[in-house]
Structure formats: C-alpha cells, structure tokens
Amino acid sequence: MRNFMKEMMDWILDKEEASADHCAIPANQIEKQIETIQKRKEKYEAECNDTLHQLNHMIVRLEKMLDKAKSCGGE
C-alpha cells in the first residue's frame, strides 16, 4: 500500500510539474503545498526522534541488565 501511495504521489507531482511548465499553476498554490508538506515532515521527524530516544533508553536499560546478569555468572 505504501508503494502504491508513493507511485500515486509521483504521478500527481508529474502532472502538476507539467502544468507548472505551462504556467497553469499559480505560485501561491505550490507555496501552500510546500508549506503543508514541510509541516508534515517536521511532525514525522519529531515523532521519529521521540521513538529513537525511547529505543535508546530501552537499550541502555537492557545493557545494564545484561551486565548484571553476566556478573552473576549468567550466560
């Protein structure tokens, strides 16, 4: 499904680019699209950074547990 959505977006952008080549799309419309996509990108970056932070925290805790298990003679 993700690949389908990517292909659809590429197709739409191809059509819009062709229209822009013929001056059929106002610049303010493209600016609004850029702004919308930029906001979405920032949202996803924040979510990904939060997730990465949580995963790193979990790794640190698990590594501490591993060290304790090894010091107890565990395999």
C-alpha positions as CSV (number, residue, x, y, z in Angstrom):
1,M,0.0,0.0,0.0
2,R,2.9,2.4,0.8
3,N,4.4,1.8,-2.6
4,F,1.0,2.4,-4.3
5,M,0.7,5.8,-2.4
6,K,4.2,6.8,-3.4
7,E,3.5,6.0,-7.0
8,M,0.3,8.0,-6.9
9,M,2.0,11.0,-5.4
10,D,4.8,10.8,-8.0
11,W,2.1,10.6,-10.7
12,I,0.3,13.6,-9.3
13,L,3.5,15.6,-9.0
14,D,4.4,14.7,-12.6
15,K,1.1,16.1,-13.7
16,E,1.5,19.2,-11.6
17,E,5.0,19.7,-12.9
18,A,3.8,19.5,-16.5
19,S,1.1,22.1,-15.6
20,A,3.7,24.3,-14.0
21,D,5.8,24.1,-17.1
22,H,2.9,25.7,-19.0
23,C,2.3,28.3,-16.3
24,A,-1.0,26.7,-15.4
25,I,-0.4,26.5,-11.6
26,P,-0.2,29.7,-9.6
27,A,2.9,30.0,-7.5
28,N,0.9,30.6,-4.3
29,Q,-0.7,27.2,-4.8
30,I,2.7,25.5,-5.0
31,E,3.9,27.5,-1.9
32,K,0.9,26.2,0.1
33,Q,1.7,22.6,-0.9
34,I,5.4,23.1,0.1
35,E,4.2,24.5,3.5
36,T,1.9,21.6,4.0
37,I,4.5,19.0,3.2
38,Q,7.1,20.8,5.3
39,K,4.8,20.7,8.3
40,R,4.1,17.0,7.8
41,K,7.8,16.4,7.5
42,E,8.5,18.2,10.8
43,K,5.8,16.3,12.5
44,Y,7.2,12.9,11.4
45,E,10.7,14.0,12.3
46,A,9.6,14.8,15.8
47,E,7.8,11.5,16.2
48,C,10.8,9.6,14.8
49,N,13.2,11.4,17.2
50,D,10.9,10.6,20.1
51,T,10.8,7.0,19.2
52,L,14.5,6.8,18.7
53,H,15.0,8.4,22.1
54,Q,12.7,5.8,23.7
55,L,14.5,2.9,21.9
56,N,17.9,4.2,23.0
57,H,16.7,4.4,26.6
58,M,15.5,0.8,26.4
59,I,18.8,-0.3,25.0
60,V,20.7,1.4,27.9
61,R,18.5,-0.3,30.5
62,L,18.8,-3.7,28.8
63,E,22.6,-3.3,28.6
64,K,22.7,-2.6,32.4
65,M,20.6,-5.8,33.0
66,L,23.0,-7.8,30.8
67,D,25.9,-6.5,32.7
68,K,24.3,-7.6,36.0
69,A,23.4,-11.0,34.6
70,K,27.0,-11.5,33.4
71,S,28.3,-10.5,36.8
72,C,26.1,-13.1,38.4
73,G,27.7,-15.8,36.2
74,G,24.7,-16.0,33.8
75,E,25.3,-16.8,30.2
